[in-house]
Amino acid sequence: MAKAGKGSGTHHAVPNPNGGWDVRRGGAERASGHFDTKREAIDRGREISRNAGTEFKIYNQDGRIGQSDSHGNDPRNIKG
């Protein structure tokens, strides 16, 4: 499984190898929260990410990023 990114400007919803899902800040050793379902992890992770103004990466069960949300830290520079 891919590791959560190293930047502290991100949060990640990742599958836990022992079951369930974790929300982690990028580069953190410990999870901010552990949840039974992916939906619960996404809901709480989005809330944390919005409050912190970070990117939020949602991983699939296979460990690859399936979705990404920007909450005030969008790395793209798109005008218009």
C-alpha positions as CSV (number, residue, x, y, z in Angstrom):
1,M,0.0,0.0,0.0
2,A,1.2,3.5,-0.7
3,K,2.2,5.6,2.2
4,A,0.4,8.9,3.0
5,G,2.3,11.9,1.5
6,K,5.1,13.6,3.4
7,G,3.8,17.1,3.1
8,S,2.1,18.5,6.2
9,G,-0.3,20.4,4.0
10,T,-2.2,17.2,3.3
11,H,-4.6,14.9,5.1
12,H,-5.3,11.3,3.9
13,A,-8.1,8.8,4.3
14,V,-6.2,5.5,4.0
15,P,-7.1,1.8,4.5
16,N,-5.7,0.4,7.8
17,P,-3.9,-2.9,7.3
18,N,-5.7,-4.3,10.4
19,G,-9.1,-3.3,9.1
20,G,-11.1,-0.1,8.9
21,W,-9.9,3.3,7.7
22,D,-7.5,5.9,9.1
23,V,-7.4,9.7,8.7
24,R,-3.7,10.9,8.8
25,R,-2.0,14.2,8.4
26,G,0.7,13.9,5.7
27,G,4.0,12.6,7.2
28,A,2.4,11.7,10.5
29,E,3.2,8.3,12.2
30,R,-0.1,8.1,14.0
31,A,-3.6,8.4,12.7
32,S,-5.8,11.4,13.6
33,G,-8.7,9.0,13.8
34,H,-9.7,5.4,13.0
35,F,-13.0,4.5,11.5
36,D,-14.9,1.3,10.7
37,T,-16.0,2.5,7.3
38,K,-14.5,4.5,4.4
39,R,-17.5,6.8,4.5
40,E,-16.9,7.7,8.1
41,A,-13.2,8.4,7.4
42,I,-14.0,10.6,4.4
43,D,-16.6,12.6,6.3
44,R,-14.3,13.2,9.3
45,G,-11.2,13.7,7.1
46,R,-13.0,16.4,5.0
47,E,-14.0,18.2,8.2
48,I,-10.4,18.1,9.5
49,S,-9.0,19.2,6.1
50,R,-11.4,22.1,5.8
51,N,-10.5,23.3,9.3
52,A,-6.8,23.0,8.5
53,G,-7.0,24.4,4.9
54,T,-5.2,21.3,3.5
55,E,-5.4,19.0,0.5
56,F,-7.4,15.9,1.3
57,K,-6.5,12.7,-0.5
58,I,-8.9,9.7,-0.5
59,Y,-7.2,6.4,-1.1
60,N,-8.8,3.2,-2.6
61,Q,-8.5,-0.2,-0.9
62,D,-5.5,-1.0,-3.2
63,G,-3.6,2.0,-1.7
64,R,-3.8,4.3,-4.7
65,I,-5.3,7.8,-4.6
66,G,-8.8,7.7,-5.9
67,Q,-9.9,11.2,-5.2
68,S,-8.4,14.5,-4.0
69,D,-10.1,17.6,-2.6
70,S,-8.6,21.0,-2.1
71,H,-9.5,23.0,1.0
72,G,-7.6,26.2,0.7
73,N,-4.2,24.7,-0.4
74,D,-4.8,24.1,-4.1
75,P,-1.4,23.5,-5.7
76,R,-2.8,24.3,-9.2
77,N,-2.6,27.9,-10.4
78,I,-5.7,28.2,-12.6
79,K,-7.1,31.7,-13.5
80,G,-10.7,32.4,-14.2
